[in-house]
Amino acid sequence: MGSILLCQCTTVTLSQDERDFIAAQYADCLCAACLKDMKSSYHQQQMQHKLHNISPLLFPKK
């Protein structure tokens, strides 16, 4: 107890962008499972942005 190195969250590797995404939504600690869920949410959001950006190319307005 008392050491961040013993925390389960250290098992989840996050990029700086993923950390920024999570920090914008949570100010406190998260368990490893929640961090993994947030990491997945970040990547889903990134994919949605990419699809939104290319959708005019795939489906041009007539």
Contacts in CASP RR format, 6 or more apart in sequence:
PFRMAT RR
TARGET T0000
AUTHOR 0000-0000-0000
METHOD contacts of the structure
MODEL  1
MGSILLCQCTTVTLSQDERDFIAAQYADCLCAACLKDMKSSYHQQQMQHK
LHNISPLLFPKK
4 10 0 8 1.000
7 29 0 8 1.000
8 31 0 8 1.000
8 32 0 8 1.000
9 29 0 8 1.000
9 30 0 8 1.000
9 31 0 8 1.000
9 32 0 8 1.000
9 35 0 8 1.000
11 32 0 8 1.000
12 32 0 8 1.000
12 35 0 8 1.000
12 36 0 8 1.000
12 39 0 8 1.000
14 22 0 8 1.000
14 35 0 8 1.000
14 39 0 8 1.000
17 42 0 8 1.000
18 38 0 8 1.000
18 39 0 8 1.000
18 42 0 8 1.000
21 38 0 8 1.000
21 41 0 8 1.000
21 42 0 8 1.000
21 45 0 8 1.000
22 30 0 8 1.000
22 35 0 8 1.000
22 38 0 8 1.000
22 39 0 8 1.000
22 42 0 8 1.000
25 38 0 8 1.000
26 38 0 8 1.000
30 38 0 8 1.000
END
